[in-house]
Amino acid sequence: MSRHEREAAVRRMLERTPPPVPPELYGDALRRGGRMLRRRTAARRLMWLVLLAAVVAFLVWASVTRPWVEPPSDTTPPVSGW
């Protein structure tokens, strides 16, 4: 199919009248859209809750273990008598 034939086919499709839409389709789409929004909102809240729990867990771990402090050396004996 050449480019001109495809353009002509698209023009014919666009010039036709659209098929009638069933009246109950609006209600179904509205219910599904509302359900999708509620699920998306719940997923977003769950994500924020998990992120908050991870931050709190990291802060508790960091305050207990203090990874930024250098551990004492166990291999070198203390120097005394200088």
N, C-alpha and C positions, 0 to 999 in steps of 0.2 A: 504494500500500500504506500503510495507516494505521499509526500507532505501535503499536496493540494487536496488529495482525496481525504486525508485525515481531517484537514481543516473544514472541508465541506461536510463531512460526517458530523463533526462537532457542532457546526452551525445548524445543521438540521436538527440535532438533538436539542439544542438550546432554543430553537424556534417553536418546538412542540409545547403544548400545554403540559404542565406538570401533572402527574397522576394525583387523584384525590387521597388525602391523608385520613385514615380512620380517626374518628373522634376520641376513642379511648386511648389513643397513642399519647396525647398530651399528659393525661393523668399518670400513665405508666412512666413516661420520661421524667415527670416531676418527682415521683416517688423514688425512682432509681437515682436521680441526681441528689436528692436529699440524703439518701442512704450513703451515697459515695462521699458526700461532704462530711457526714457524721463519722464515717470510717477514717477519712483522711485527718479530721480533727483529733480523733482518738489516737491515731498512729503518731501524729505530731506531738501530742501531750505525752504519750508513752516514751517517745524518743527523748524529749526534754527531761523526763523523770529519770531515765537511764543515764543520761549525760550528767545530771545533777548527782546521782548516786555514785557515778564513777569519779567525779571531782571530789566528793566528800571522802570516798574510800582512799583516793590518792593523798588527800591532805592528812587524813588520819595516819596512813602508812608513813608519809614523809615526816610527820611530827614524832612518831614513835622511833623510827630507825635513823633519822637524821642522816641521809645519804651524802650530804654536803660536807660532813665532818670527816676529817682524815682519821682512819682507825689507828689505834696505837700499834707501834711496831713490837712484834713479839720475837723477832730474830736478833735484834741488836741489844746487848745488855746496857743498862743505864751506865752512864759515865760518871764516875765519882772520884774525888781526890785530885783534881787539877789544881 
